[in-house]
Amino acid sequence: MIDYQVIKRGLCAAVLLIALPAKANLLTANQDIALSFTQPPRLAEAVLTITQAQQRSLDDVYWPAAGLYQRGSEKAKQIADLRPVRHQIAVNTGTVKKQWQTLYQALKKMAVGERIPGTIDPDITRITLNTNPALKGNWHVQLPKRPTNVTVLGAVDKPGDYSWDERHAASDYIQQARADTLGISHVWVISATGERAQYPIAYWNHQHRDILPGSVIYIPLPSKTIKGQAIAPNQHVLTYLQNRLIP
């Protein structure tokens, strides 16, 4: 039996957190709850405890998009740093500058962390030991409902959310977002699972590949090289999108 304390989110949350034992194992979940465990819980136990505290059934969670995150790690801080995008706003002009600005505003609205690869579905993790680690320290568990949209970002005229349709391919969403695909044969799809892959969209290589609800389609923007920049800006955007928290 795990001894845990439910911490209500709200005006007094900061005071309650300060009062926690120094070695407490703290799990936050979505935007409404935090749990303090005296002993590191296993992932499956933590997820089951969280759903009970939220008074939700396991069927209420969209497991492909559910994830385990570290939000205070050095890697999480690097992922959340949008300076590569801001630099492109500073050095570009005209339409490209506006596209980077629009992208920056969209990314700022997303919460991100360091997403740990793999499923957190307790039906799987509790019977497979290597997928059921002990969660020592501070962790975040995101348990979303099934999304209803696919998001299109990058080099498009109308970036934003579009209604998910199981019959739609990447090219269908791109067409809705009014992208100039001349010379473009592939786009990036960042799945709700956190994985990313290039999907073909040209007439000569087109093939249907399913896209999960909650996924993001990204067409890279033109970018300029900046001295001392450690990572290409479009690569940083892809990493950022892979590690977003799906609400």
PASEBA-1860 file (N, C-alpha, C; in nm, 3 decimals):
! residues 247
1> MIDYQVIK> 0.085/-0.120/0.000/0.000/0.000/0.000/0.089/0.124/0.000 ~ 0.066/0.217/-0.089/0.147/0.338/-0.098/0.085/0.447/-0.012 ~ 0.169/0.509/0.069/0.124/0.622/0.150/0.146/0.748/0.069 ~ 0.037/0.817/0.035/0.051/0.937/-0.045/-0.043/1.045/0.008 ~ -0.013/1.167/-0.029/-0.094/1.282/0.011/-0.139/1.356/-0.113 ~ -0.269/1.379/-0.124/-0.322/1.458/-0.236/-0.309/1.604/-0.202 ~ -0.250/1.680/-0.292/-0.231/1.823/-0.272/-0.323/1.897/-0.367 ~ -0.416/1.972/-0.314/-0.509/2.047/-0.398/-0.434/2.161/-0.466
9> RGLCAAVL> -0.453/2.176/-0.595/-0.396/2.288/-0.668/-0.479/2.412/-0.641 ~ -0.414/2.525/-0.623/-0.486/2.649/-0.600/-0.399/2.750/-0.532 ~ -0.460/2.845/-0.463/-0.389/2.956/-0.405/-0.289/2.913/-0.300 ~ -0.321/2.806/-0.225/-0.234/2.764/-0.116/-0.137/2.654/-0.157 ~ -0.132/2.619/-0.285/-0.048/2.507/-0.329/0.098/2.529/-0.295 ~ 0.147/2.651/-0.317/0.288/2.677/-0.291/0.323/2.655/-0.145 ~ 0.235/2.695/-0.053/0.258/2.676/0.089/0.262/2.528/0.124 ~ 0.169/2.451/0.066/0.165/2.309/0.092/0.289/2.238/0.040
17> LIALPAKA> 0.336/2.278/-0.077/0.455/2.216/-0.133/0.577/2.243/-0.047 ~ 0.590/2.361/0.007/0.703/2.393/0.092/0.703/2.305/0.215 ~ 0.584/2.264/0.262/0.574/2.186/0.383/0.602/2.038/0.363 ~ 0.622/1.996/0.237/0.648/1.855/0.210/0.783/1.812/0.266 ~ 0.797/1.684/0.303/0.927/1.633/0.347/1.032/1.652/0.238 ~ 1.158/1.671/0.279/1.266/1.700/0.184/1.282/1.591/0.080 ~ 1.255/1.465/0.119/1.276/1.354/0.027/1.146/1.299/-0.028 ~ 1.041/1.379/-0.026/0.913/1.334/-0.080/0.925/1.310/-0.230
25> NLLTANQD> 0.849/1.214/-0.278/0.843/1.184/-0.421/0.715/1.247/-0.473 ~ 0.729/1.354/-0.550/0.614/1.435/-0.591/0.577/1.406/-0.735 ~ 0.451/1.373/-0.757/0.398/1.354/-0.892/0.288/1.455/-0.918 ~ 0.301/1.529/-1.027/0.193/1.614/-1.072/0.122/1.545/-1.188 ~ -0.004/1.581/-1.208/-0.082/1.518/-1.314/-0.176/1.619/-1.376 ~ -0.169/1.629/-1.510/-0.250/1.726/-1.583/-0.235/1.863/-1.518 ~ -0.342/1.935/-1.497/-0.332/2.068/-1.440/-0.401/2.077/-1.304 ~ -0.448/1.966/-1.250/-0.538/1.979/-1.135/-0.496/1.905/-1.010
33> IALSFTQP> -0.384/1.833/-1.010/-0.356/1.751/-0.893/-0.206/1.729/-0.877 ~ -0.166/1.709/-0.752/-0.030/1.668/-0.722/-0.036/1.567/-0.608 ~ 0.050/1.466/-0.615/0.053/1.361/-0.514/0.192/1.353/-0.453 ~ 0.198/1.340/-0.322/0.324/1.323/-0.252/0.332/1.181/-0.198 ~ 0.432/1.105/-0.244/0.451/0.967/-0.201/0.570/0.958/-0.105 ~ 0.553/0.884/0.005/0.665/0.869/0.098/0.770/0.773/0.045 ~ 0.729/0.679/-0.041/0.821/0.587/-0.107/0.801/0.598/-0.258 ~ 0.908/0.583/-0.336/0.893/0.594/-0.482/0.792/0.491/-0.535
41> PRLAEAVL> 0.684/0.535/-0.597/0.586/0.440/-0.650/0.633/0.385/-0.785 ~ 0.588/0.267/-0.818/0.606/0.217/-0.953/0.513/0.295/-1.046 ~ 0.550/0.304/-1.173/0.473/0.381/-1.269/0.327/0.338/-1.274 ~ 0.302/0.207/-1.282/0.165/0.159/-1.291/0.085/0.198/-1.168 ~ 0.146/0.184/-1.050/0.078/0.220/-0.926/0.048/0.370/-0.922 ~ 0.144/0.450/-0.969/0.126/0.595/-0.969/0.011/0.635/-1.060 ~ 0.005/0.578/-1.179/-0.102/0.612/-1.274/-0.238/0.571/-1.219 ~ -0.247/0.453/-1.161/-0.373/0.407/-1.104/-0.417/0.497/-0.988
49> TITQAQQR> -0.321/0.538/-0.906/-0.353/0.627/-0.794/-0.401/0.763/-0.845 ~ -0.337/0.813/-0.950/-0.376/0.942/-1.007/-0.517/0.936/-1.065 ~ -0.549/0.833/-1.140/-0.683/0.824/-1.199/-0.789/0.810/-1.090 ~ -0.755/0.741/-0.981/-0.850/0.731/-0.870/-0.869/0.867/-0.804 ~ -0.760/0.941/-0.786/-0.770/1.074/-0.725/-0.848/1.170/-0.814 ~ -0.839/1.151/-0.947/-0.913/1.235/-1.041/-1.054/1.183/-1.065 ~ -1.086/1.068/-1.004/-1.217/1.004/-1.022/-1.245/0.977/-1.170 ~ -1.144/0.918/-1.235/-1.156/0.884/-1.377/-1.136/0.735/-1.395
57> SLDDVYWP> -1.200/0.680/-1.498/-1.176/0.541/-1.534/-1.059/0.535/-1.631 ~ -0.997/0.420/-1.642/-0.886/0.404/-1.736/-0.932/0.423/-1.880 ~ -1.058/0.391/-1.907/-1.111/0.408/-2.043/-1.126/0.555/-2.082 ~ -1.119/0.644/-1.984/-1.133/0.787/-2.008/-1.003/0.849/-2.060 ~ -0.893/0.774/-2.051/-0.761/0.825/-2.089/-0.727/0.779/-2.231 ~ -0.674/0.871/-2.310/-0.627/0.835/-2.445/-0.481/0.795/-2.433 ~ -0.454/0.667/-2.421/-0.322/0.617/-2.385/-0.213/0.644/-2.487 ~ -0.240/0.649/-2.618/-0.131/0.684/-2.711/-0.069/0.820/-2.683
65> AAGLYQRG> -0.149/0.914/-2.630/-0.100/1.050/-2.604/-0.057/1.069/-2.459 ~ -0.085/0.972/-2.372/-0.047/0.983/-2.232/0.104/0.967/-2.219 ~ 0.164/1.039/-2.124/0.310/1.033/-2.114/0.363/1.063/-1.976 ~ 0.487/1.018/-1.955/0.562/1.045/-1.833/0.670/1.147/-1.866 ~ 0.680/1.251/-1.783/0.771/1.362/-1.813/0.854/1.400/-1.691 ~ 0.973/1.451/-1.718/1.049/1.526/-1.620/1.048/1.671/-1.665 ~ 1.007/1.762/-1.576/0.993/1.901/-1.616/1.102/1.990/-1.558 ~ 1.179/1.937/-1.463/1.284/2.018/-1.402/1.424/1.977/-1.440
73> SEKAKQIA> 1.438/1.880/-1.532/1.570/1.832/-1.572/1.639/1.933/-1.664 ~ 1.770/1.919/-1.677/1.845/2.006/-1.767/1.797/1.991/-1.910 ~ 1.768/1.866/-1.949/1.719/1.843/-2.085/1.585/1.910/-2.107 ~ 1.499/1.906/-2.005/1.368/1.972/-2.017/1.384/2.122/-2.036 ~ 1.480/2.181/-1.965/1.505/2.324/-1.979/1.557/2.358/-2.118 ~ 1.643/2.272/-2.174/1.694/2.295/-2.309/1.582/2.285/-2.412 ~ 1.494/2.187/-2.394/1.382/2.170/-2.487/1.291/2.292/-2.485 ~ 1.265/2.346/-2.365/1.171/2.457/-2.350/1.229/2.591/-2.395
81> DLRPVRHQ> 1.359/2.596/-2.419/1.426/2.721/-2.457/1.397/2.752/-2.604 ~ 1.322/2.857/-2.629/1.281/2.892/-2.766/1.371/2.998/-2.830 ~ 1.491/3.016/-2.777/1.582/3.114/-2.838/1.612/3.086/-2.985 ~ 1.630/2.959/-3.027/1.655/2.936/-3.170/1.543/2.991/-3.258 ~ 1.419/2.986/-3.209/1.307/3.040/-3.286/1.309/3.193/-3.282 ~ 1.336/3.249/-3.166/1.342/3.395/-3.156/1.455/3.453/-3.241 ~ 1.566/3.380/-3.252/1.677/3.426/-3.336/1.634/3.436/-3.482 ~ 1.553/3.339/-3.528/1.507/3.342/-3.667/1.411/3.459/-3.690
89> IAVNTGTV> 1.333/3.494/-3.591/1.247/3.613/-3.602/1.333/3.737/-3.620 ~ 1.445/3.741/-3.548/1.531/3.859/-3.550/1.605/3.876/-3.683 ~ 1.645/3.764/-3.746/1.733/3.775/-3.864/1.658/3.766/-3.997 ~ 1.531/3.727/-3.994/1.456/3.715/-4.118/1.366/3.838/-4.140 ~ 1.314/3.851/-4.261/1.226/3.962/-4.295/1.104/3.910/-4.372 ~ 1.007/3.997/-4.391/0.892/3.967/-4.477/0.810/3.848/-4.429 ~ 0.766/3.768/-4.526/0.678/3.655/-4.498/0.742/3.554/-4.405 ~ 0.870/3.524/-4.425/0.938/3.425/-4.342/0.943/3.470/-4.197
97> KKQWQTLY> 0.970/3.597/-4.176/0.972/3.651/-4.039/0.835/3.633/-3.973 ~ 0.728/3.664/-4.047/0.593/3.651/-3.993/0.561/3.506/-3.961 ~ 0.607/3.414/-4.045/0.582/3.272/-4.020/0.653/3.225/-3.893 ~ 0.777/3.270/-3.873/0.848/3.236/-3.749/0.779/3.297/-3.629 ~ 0.728/3.418/-3.642/0.655/3.483/-3.532/0.528/3.404/-3.497 ~ 0.455/3.364/-3.599/0.332/3.287/-3.575/0.364/3.154/-3.510 ~ 0.470/3.089/-3.556/0.511/2.962/-3.497/0.550/2.981/-3.351 ~ 0.625/3.086/-3.322/0.669/3.114/-3.186/0.548/3.131/-3.092
105> QALKKMAV> 0.447/3.203/-3.137/0.329/3.224/-3.055/0.256/3.092/-3.029 ~ 0.252/3.005/-3.130/0.186/2.875/-3.113/0.264/2.788/-3.014 ~ 0.396/2.788/-3.024/0.477/2.705/-2.935/0.470/2.754/-2.791 ~ 0.465/2.885/-2.773/0.459/2.941/-2.637/0.334/2.896/-2.562 ~ 0.229/2.863/-2.635/0.104/2.821/-2.570/0.109/2.676/-2.525 ~ 0.210/2.603/-2.566/0.222/2.462/-2.530/0.308/2.445/-2.405 ~ 0.272/2.350/-2.322/0.357/2.311/-2.209/0.446/2.196/-2.256 ~ 0.572/2.198/-2.216/0.666/2.094/-2.257/0.745/2.043/-2.137
113> GERIPGTI> 0.805/1.928/-2.154/0.895/1.869/-2.056/0.983/1.770/-2.128 ~ 1.055/1.690/-2.054/1.134/1.582/-2.114/1.048/1.456/-2.112 ~ 0.993/1.420/-2.228/0.903/1.304/-2.233/0.985/1.176/-2.236 ~ 0.950/1.083/-2.148/1.019/0.955/-2.140/0.952/0.860/-2.240 ~ 1.027/0.802/-2.334/0.966/0.716/-2.436/0.896/0.595/-2.374 ~ 0.788/0.554/-2.438/0.718/0.432/-2.396/0.579/0.459/-2.343 ~ 0.500/0.354/-2.336/0.363/0.364/-2.288/0.359/0.374/-2.137 ~ 0.254/0.439/-2.085/0.232/0.440/-1.940/0.098/0.374/-1.907
121> DPDITRIT> 0.042/0.303/-2.002/-0.083/0.231/-1.981/-0.059/0.121/-1.877 ~ -0.127/0.128/-1.761/-0.100/0.030/-1.655/-0.136/-0.113/-1.694 ~ -0.225/-0.131/-1.792/-0.254/-0.266/-1.838/-0.130/-0.332/-1.898 ~ -0.038/-0.250/-1.945/0.088/-0.301/-2.002/0.201/-0.293/-1.902 ~ 0.217/-0.177/-1.835/0.334/-0.157/-1.749/0.334/-0.248/-1.626 ~ 0.217/-0.280/-1.573/0.219/-0.360/-1.450/0.250/-0.507/-1.474 ~ 0.254/-0.551/-1.599/0.292/-0.690/-1.626/0.428/-0.700/-1.694 ~ 0.492/-0.584/-1.719/0.623/-0.583/-1.783/0.717/-0.498/-1.699
129> LNTNPALK> 0.807/-0.562/-1.624/0.887/-0.493/-1.523/0.970/-0.380/-1.580 ~ 1.031/-0.401/-1.698/1.121/-0.297/-1.751/1.047/-0.175/-1.804 ~ 0.914/-0.182/-1.809/0.834/-0.063/-1.846/0.765/-0.003/-1.724 ~ 0.800/-0.050/-1.606/0.732/-0.009/-1.483/0.834/0.038/-1.379 ~ 0.907/0.147/-1.407/1.014/0.191/-1.317/0.959/0.252/-1.188 ~ 1.044/0.254/-1.087/1.013/0.328/-0.965/1.039/0.476/-0.991 ~ 0.945/0.561/-0.952/0.952/0.704/-0.982/1.005/0.779/-0.860 ~ 1.136/0.788/-0.854/1.200/0.859/-0.743/1.217/1.006/-0.777
137> GNWHVQLP> 1.178/1.093/-0.688/1.192/1.236/-0.713/1.064/1.296/-0.768 ~ 1.079/1.397/-0.854/0.964/1.471/-0.908/0.937/1.433/-1.053 ~ 0.812/1.399/-1.080/0.770/1.356/-1.214/0.635/1.418/-1.247 ~ 0.607/1.421/-1.377/0.476/1.467/-1.423/0.414/1.359/-1.511 ~ 0.288/1.329/-1.485/0.212/1.232/-1.564/0.100/1.306/-1.635 ~ 0.096/1.295/-1.767/-0.008/1.361/-1.845/-0.106/1.255/-1.895 ~ -0.232/1.271/-1.857/-0.336/1.173/-1.890/-0.449/1.244/-1.966 ~ -0.433/1.263/-2.096/-0.532/1.340/-2.173/-0.654/1.258/-2.212
145> KRPTNVTV> -0.762/1.328/-2.236/-0.875/1.267/-2.304/-0.841/1.255/-2.453 ~ -0.922/1.183/-2.527/-0.896/1.166/-2.670/-0.905/1.301/-2.741 ~ -0.798/1.346/-2.807/-0.804/1.473/-2.881/-0.899/1.462/-3.000 ~ -0.941/1.577/-3.048/-1.032/1.580/-3.163/-0.970/1.650/-3.284 ~ -0.846/1.700/-3.269/-0.785/1.779/-3.375/-0.648/1.725/-3.415 ~ -0.604/1.771/-3.531/-0.465/1.760/-3.575/-0.418/1.903/-3.598 ~ -0.297/1.935/-3.553/-0.244/2.070/-3.565/-0.146/2.077/-3.681 ~ -0.156/2.183/-3.760/-0.064/2.205/-3.872/0.014/2.334/-3.845
153> LGAVDKPG> 0.147/2.326/-3.849/0.233/2.440/-3.819/0.344/2.452/-3.922 ~ 0.407/2.569/-3.923/0.523/2.590/-4.010/0.491/2.670/-4.134 ~ 0.540/2.624/-4.249/0.529/2.699/-4.374/0.393/2.677/-4.439 ~ 0.289/2.729/-4.374/0.152/2.722/-4.427/0.087/2.858/-4.410 ~ -0.016/2.884/-4.490/-0.085/3.012/-4.482/-0.179/3.020/-4.362 ~ -0.237/2.906/-4.324/-0.334/2.904/-4.216/-0.298/2.798/-4.112 ~ -0.194/2.823/-4.032/-0.159/2.727/-3.928/-0.268/2.720/-3.822 ~ -0.281/2.605/-3.758/-0.382/2.593/-3.652/-0.432/2.450/-3.641
161> DYSWDERH> -0.545/2.436/-3.570/-0.605/2.305/-3.545/-0.710/2.274/-3.650 ~ -0.710/2.148/-3.695/-0.808/2.101/-3.792/-0.871/1.971/-3.741 ~ -0.998/1.955/-3.764/-1.071/1.839/-3.713/-1.009/1.709/-3.763 ~ -0.986/1.618/-3.672/-0.927/1.488/-3.708/-1.030/1.404/-3.782 ~ -0.984/1.336/-3.884/-1.067/1.243/-3.960/-0.982/1.120/-3.989 ~ -1.031/1.004/-3.952/-0.952/0.882/-3.968/-0.918/0.853/-4.114 ~ -0.991/0.913/-4.207/-0.965/0.889/-4.349/-0.866/0.989/-4.408 ~ -0.831/1.091/-4.331/-0.744/1.196/-4.384/-0.596/1.158/-4.374
169> AASDYIQQ> -0.523/1.186/-4.481/-0.378/1.172/-4.483/-0.316/1.308/-4.456 ~ -0.183/1.312/-4.443/-0.113/1.438/-4.417/-0.146/1.541/-4.524 ~ -0.155/1.497/-4.650/-0.181/1.590/-4.760/-0.318/1.658/-4.747 ~ -0.415/1.589/-4.687/-0.547/1.649/-4.668/-0.542/1.766/-4.570 ~ -0.470/1.746/-4.459/-0.458/1.855/-4.361/-0.376/1.971/-4.417 ~ -0.271/1.937/-4.492/-0.187/2.040/-4.553/-0.268/2.125/-4.650 ~ -0.357/2.059/-4.725/-0.442/2.133/-4.819/-0.535/2.229/-4.745 ~ -0.590/2.185/-4.632/-0.677/2.272/-4.554/-0.601/2.393/-4.500
177> ARADTLGI> -0.474/2.371/-4.466/-0.392/2.480/-4.410/-0.331/2.569/-4.518 ~ -0.358/2.535/-4.644/-0.315/2.615/-4.759/-0.162/2.632/-4.761 ~ -0.094/2.521/-4.780/0.051/2.525/-4.791/0.091/2.520/-4.938 ~ 0.196/2.592/-4.972/0.255/2.583/-5.105/0.350/2.466/-5.104 ~ 0.309/2.355/-5.161/0.387/2.231/-5.154/0.474/2.210/-5.278 ~ 0.490/2.312/-5.360/0.575/2.299/-5.478/0.718/2.266/-5.433 ~ 0.768/2.154/-5.480/0.904/2.112/-5.445/0.913/2.039/-5.312 ~ 0.801/2.020/-5.244/0.801/1.949/-5.115/0.745/1.809/-5.135
185> SHVWVISA> 0.822/1.709/-5.100/0.776/1.571/-5.117/0.740/1.504/-4.984 ~ 0.788/1.559/-4.872/0.759/1.503/-4.741/0.730/1.614/-4.640 ~ 0.652/1.581/-4.539/0.633/1.670/-4.424/0.660/1.588/-4.298 ~ 0.686/1.659/-4.190/0.707/1.592/-4.062/0.573/1.574/-3.992 ~ 0.551/1.454/-3.938/0.437/1.428/-3.852/0.489/1.388/-3.716 ~ 0.453/1.467/-3.616/0.490/1.437/-3.478/0.367/1.375/-3.415 ~ 0.373/1.246/-3.392/0.257/1.171/-3.345/0.223/1.208/-3.201 ~ 0.099/1.181/-3.164/0.057/1.199/-3.025/0.138/1.112/-2.931
193> TGERAQYP> 0.202/1.008/-2.983/0.284/0.920/-2.901/0.421/0.980/-2.869 ~ 0.456/1.092/-2.933/0.586/1.154/-2.915/0.688/1.114/-3.021 ~ 0.651/1.022/-3.109/0.740/0.982/-3.217/0.724/1.077/-3.335 ~ 0.828/1.086/-3.417/0.819/1.171/-3.536/0.868/1.094/-3.658 ~ 0.810/1.128/-3.773/0.847/1.061/-3.897/0.811/1.151/-4.013 ~ 0.878/1.131/-4.125/0.845/1.206/-4.247/0.741/1.129/-4.326 ~ 0.633/1.200/-4.365/0.525/1.140/-4.442/0.529/1.195/-4.584 ~ 0.515/1.107/-4.686/0.516/1.154/-4.825/0.385/1.223/-4.861
201> IAYWNHQH> 0.396/1.333/-4.938/0.274/1.406/-4.978/0.270/1.438/-5.127 ~ 0.379/1.413/-5.199/0.382/1.448/-5.342/0.298/1.348/-5.422 ~ 0.257/1.391/-5.541/0.173/1.304/-5.623/0.244/1.176/-5.661 ~ 0.379/1.181/-5.675/0.453/1.065/-5.721/0.492/0.969/-5.608 ~ 0.483/1.012/-5.484/0.519/0.922/-5.374/0.408/0.910/-5.270 ~ 0.288/0.961/-5.305/0.180/0.965/-5.208/0.137/0.824/-5.166 ~ 0.124/0.804/-5.038/0.067/0.681/-4.984/-0.002/0.715/-4.853 ~ -0.114/0.651/-4.828/-0.189/0.683/-4.707/-0.119/0.626/-4.584
209> RDILPGSV> -0.097/0.712/-4.485/-0.045/0.669/-4.355/-0.133/0.733/-4.249 ~ -0.182/0.651/-4.159/-0.273/0.700/-4.056/-0.206/0.805/-3.968 ~ -0.285/0.902/-3.925/-0.240/1.006/-3.833/-0.330/1.004/-3.711 ~ -0.271/0.991/-3.594/-0.349/0.987/-3.470/-0.403/1.125/-3.435 ~ -0.521/1.131/-3.373/-0.567/1.260/-3.320/-0.467/1.312/-3.216 ~ -0.449/1.443/-3.214/-0.350/1.501/-3.123/-0.212/1.515/-3.184 ~ -0.195/1.470/-3.308/-0.065/1.480/-3.375/-0.045/1.620/-3.432 ~ 0.081/1.651/-3.467/0.116/1.778/-3.528/0.183/1.751/-3.662
217> IYIPLPSK> 0.143/1.823/-3.765/0.210/1.819/-3.895/0.293/1.946/-3.906 ~ 0.421/1.929/-3.938/0.509/2.046/-3.943/0.584/2.051/-4.075 ~ 0.573/2.165/-4.143/0.652/2.191/-4.263/0.763/2.288/-4.223 ~ 0.889/2.246/-4.229/0.999/2.333/-4.184/1.001/2.467/-4.255 ~ 1.039/2.570/-4.180/1.049/2.705/-4.234/1.189/2.732/-4.285 ~ 1.202/2.821/-4.384/1.337/2.865/-4.425/1.409/2.926/-4.305 ~ 1.537/2.893/-4.289/1.610/2.945/-4.174/1.748/2.993/-4.217 ~ 1.805/3.082/-4.136/1.939/3.134/-4.160/2.033/3.082/-4.054
225> TIKGQAIA> 2.155/3.051/-4.097/2.256/3.002/-4.004/2.303/3.116/-3.915 ~ 2.310/3.089/-3.786/2.356/3.188/-3.688/2.480/3.134/-3.619 ~ 2.584/3.212/-3.616/2.710/3.170/-3.558/2.691/3.131/-3.412 ~ 2.744/3.015/-3.376/2.738/2.968/-3.239/2.610/2.895/-3.203 ~ 2.519/2.882/-3.299/2.393/2.813/-3.272/2.417/2.663/-3.265 ~ 2.380/2.603/-3.151/2.413/2.462/-3.127/2.324/2.366/-3.203 ~ 2.202/2.407/-3.235/2.107/2.319/-3.302/2.031/2.396/-3.407 ~ 2.005/2.331/-3.520/1.927/2.395/-3.626/1.787/2.426/-3.574
233> PNQHVLTY> 1.733/2.543/-3.606/1.604/2.584/-3.548/1.488/2.490/-3.579 ~ 1.483/2.437/-3.701/1.374/2.344/-3.733/1.386/2.214/-3.656 ~ 1.509/2.169/-3.633/1.528/2.049/-3.550/1.484/2.075/-3.407 ~ 1.511/2.195/-3.358/1.468/2.230/-3.222/1.316/2.230/-3.212 ~ 1.250/2.282/-3.315/1.104/2.283/-3.317/1.049/2.140/-3.312 ~ 1.109/2.050/-3.390/1.063/1.911/-3.391/1.079/1.848/-3.253 ~ 1.192/1.872/-3.188/1.213/1.818/-3.053/1.113/1.876/-2.955 ~ 1.088/2.004/-2.967/0.990/2.073/-2.881/0.853/2.007/-2.895
241> LQNRLIP> 0.811/1.983/-3.019/0.679/1.925/-3.044/0.671/1.780/-2.996 ~ 0.780/1.707/-3.003/0.782/1.570/-2.953/0.761/1.564/-2.802 ~ 0.801/1.669/-2.733/0.799/1.668/-2.587/0.688/1.754/-2.528 ~ 0.590/1.790/-2.610/0.480/1.872/-2.559/0.385/1.786/-2.474 ~ 0.315/1.851/-2.384/0.212/1.784/-2.304/0.079/1.803/-2.376 ~ 0.014/1.693/-2.409/-0.113/1.701/-2.481/-0.225/1.716/-2.379 ~ -0.301/1.825/-2.382/-0.402/1.850/-2.278/-0.523/1.758/-2.289
END
